[in-house]
Amino acid sequence: MLNIGIYRQCLQDIVQEAITHSDGSNAGIAEYLRSVTVGGWFTRNKTEKRKALEEARKAFDEHRHWPLEIVISHLGLDLTIMRLPNKE
């Protein structure tokens, strides 16, 4: 059974990681998400992580023409995840 709280946290973490490690465009984020895999035997919350990754990939693949803010909102995430950490 899927734990919705863990799923939402995984979704937020995956999207935030994708924004940080891509050029920030929907196409760049979609490309990064295709390279992400969910761990092996000892990965905790594997079901939630796989579902979150699947949903993020679907949203960014299907809605490349939407503004980034809209895709993030469509996923039900807080727009503050778009702010990248200050790299000083």
C-alpha positions in Angstrom: 0.0 0.0 0.0 1.2 3.4 -1.0 2.0 5.9 1.9 0.9 9.2 0.4 3.0 11.3 2.8 6.2 9.5 1.8 5.1 9.6 -1.8 4.6 13.4 -1.7 8.0 13.9 -0.1 9.7 11.7 -2.7 8.0 13.6 -5.5 9.2 16.9 -4.1 12.7 15.6 -3.6 12.9 14.1 -7.1 11.6 17.3 -8.8 13.9 19.5 -6.7 16.9 17.3 -7.6 16.0 17.4 -11.3 15.7 21.2 -11.2 19.1 21.5 -9.5 20.9 19.1 -11.8 19.4 20.3 -15.1 19.3 23.5 -17.1 16.0 24.3 -15.4 13.9 24.0 -18.6 11.1 21.4 -18.9 13.0 19.6 -21.5 16.2 19.5 -19.4 14.3 18.3 -16.4 12.6 15.6 -18.4 16.0 14.5 -19.7 17.4 14.3 -16.2 14.4 12.4 -14.9 14.9 9.8 -17.6 18.4 9.1 -16.3 17.2 8.6 -12.7 16.8 5.1 -11.3 15.3 3.9 -8.1 17.8 1.9 -6.0 18.2 -1.8 -5.4 17.3 -4.4 -2.7 17.8 -2.2 0.3 16.1 1.0 -0.9 13.6 2.2 1.6 10.1 3.3 0.3 10.9 1.9 -3.1 7.2 1.8 -4.1 6.6 5.5 -3.3 9.9 6.5 -5.0 9.0 4.6 -8.2 5.5 6.1 -8.3 6.8 9.6 -7.6 9.5 9.2 -10.4 6.9 7.9 -12.8 4.5 10.8 -12.1 7.3 13.4 -12.4 8.5 11.9 -15.7 5.0 11.8 -17.1 4.3 15.5 -16.1 7.5 16.8 -17.6 7.3 14.7 -20.8 3.6 15.5 -21.5 3.7 19.2 -20.6 7.0 20.5 -22.0 5.2 23.5 -23.5 3.8 24.6 -20.1 5.7 27.1 -18.0 7.7 25.4 -15.3 5.6 26.9 -12.5 2.5 25.4 -14.0 4.0 21.9 -14.2 5.2 22.1 -10.6 1.7 23.3 -9.5 0.1 20.5 -11.6 2.1 18.0 -9.6 0.8 19.6 -6.4 4.1 20.9 -5.2 5.1 24.2 -3.6 6.7 26.6 -6.0 9.5 27.3 -3.6 11.3 24.2 -4.8 12.2 26.2 -7.9 14.6 28.3 -5.9 18.0 26.9 -6.2 20.4 27.0 -3.2 22.9 29.8 -3.3 26.2 28.5 -4.6 28.7 30.7 -3.0 
